[in-house]
Amino acid sequence: MADNYSRRWLLQQSLIAAAIIPAIGIRSEAWGAPVPALTPADPAAGALGYTDNASSIDAKANPTYKVDQTCANCGQFRDNASDTRGACNVFPGKSVAAKGWCKVWAKRPG
């Protein structure tokens, strides 16, 4: 027996799928799916002065930088400070080096 689907049903199913697919993509990061590493060559990283190693920062060129500042102790770093890489609120969808730094650094609460 042939199934007859209306255009309305097809449109409803398409809208449901369109809502679910991005949600699955967002949740995959929380499920432990590998997240690509941010590199200083990335345009967003370059605009914010991101580096993988904060000890290589030129303090004269970045007057807001202090020696004890790293991504691991920044409020934007979403993972444990003991992790080598982690998610960052400033660079969604990319992982940053815990030893890294950028111009958006802000002290982690606590």
C-alpha positions in Angstrom: 0.0 0.0 0.0 1.4 3.4 -1.0 1.7 6.0 1.7 0.5 9.5 0.8 2.2 12.3 2.7 0.9 15.8 2.4 3.0 18.8 1.9 2.0 20.0 5.3 3.3 16.8 7.0 6.5 17.1 5.0 7.0 20.7 6.0 6.3 19.9 9.7 8.9 17.1 9.7 11.4 19.4 7.9 11.0 22.1 10.6 11.4 19.5 13.4 14.6 18.2 11.8 15.9 21.7 11.3 15.4 22.4 15.0 16.9 19.1 16.2 20.1 19.0 14.0 21.8 22.1 15.4 20.9 21.0 19.0 22.6 17.7 18.3 25.7 19.6 17.0 25.9 21.7 20.1 25.5 18.8 22.5 28.2 16.7 20.7 30.8 19.0 22.4 29.4 18.1 25.8 29.4 14.4 24.9 33.2 14.4 24.5 33.4 14.7 20.8 36.8 16.1 19.7 36.8 19.9 19.3 39.3 21.4 16.8 42.2 23.3 18.4 42.3 27.1 18.0 45.5 28.3 16.4 47.0 31.8 16.4 46.6 31.8 12.6 42.7 31.8 13.0 41.3 35.2 12.1 39.4 35.5 15.4 42.4 34.4 17.4 44.6 36.9 15.6 42.2 39.8 16.3 42.3 39.0 20.0 46.0 38.4 20.2 45.6 34.7 21.1 48.7 32.6 21.6 49.1 29.0 22.6 51.9 29.9 25.1 51.4 32.9 27.3 55.1 33.0 28.3 55.9 34.2 24.7 53.8 37.3 25.1 55.5 40.7 24.6 54.3 42.6 27.6 55.2 45.9 25.9 52.9 45.1 23.0 50.1 43.9 25.3 50.0 46.2 28.3 47.1 44.3 29.9 49.1 41.1 30.1 50.4 40.0 33.5 52.8 37.1 34.0 50.4 34.9 35.9 47.6 35.1 33.3 46.8 32.0 31.2 43.7 30.6 29.7 43.5 28.0 32.6 42.9 30.8 35.1 40.6 32.9 32.9 36.9 33.1 33.6 36.1 32.3 29.9 37.8 28.9 30.2 35.0 26.3 30.6 37.0 23.2 31.6 39.2 22.3 34.6 42.3 24.5 35.1 44.3 21.2 35.2 43.3 20.3 31.6 45.9 20.9 28.8 43.2 22.2 26.4 39.6 23.3 27.0 36.6 25.1 25.6 36.4 28.9 25.7 33.4 31.2 25.7 35.2 33.6 23.5 36.1 31.0 20.8 33.0 28.7 20.6 33.6 25.4 18.8 37.4 25.5 19.3 39.6 24.4 22.1 42.3 26.7 23.6 45.6 25.8 25.2 45.5 26.1 29.0 48.9 27.8 28.8 47.5 30.2 26.2 46.4 33.8 26.5 44.3 36.4 24.7 43.3 40.1 25.2 39.9 39.1 26.6 41.5 37.4 29.7 39.5 38.0 32.9 40.2 36.5 36.3 38.4 33.3 37.0 36.0 33.6 40.0 36.9 31.7 43.1 
